[in-house]
């Protein structure tokens, strides 16, 4: 019995979902959620500005909506920022 796979069989192996999809916590990308918590801590406790709470909650639901429409929206957005303006004058 040979347990090694042929090259044709190796291409048919399933790929785990965590390797192809971004890691989401509470409906938003993990990095965005950590930045939201940091913003809440800085705005609410250190700067004593509690208007930041509804702003961060609004941003959270906006990113959650975008994440439900396209799981890779953050990567696409960051890539578009690196490209610059294609049709500049």
Secondary structure, 3 states (H helix, E strand, C coil): CCCCCCHHHHCCCCCCHHHCCCCEECCEEHHHHHHHHHHHHHHHHHCCCCCHHHHHHHHHHHHHHHHHHCCCHHHHHHHHHHHCCCCCC
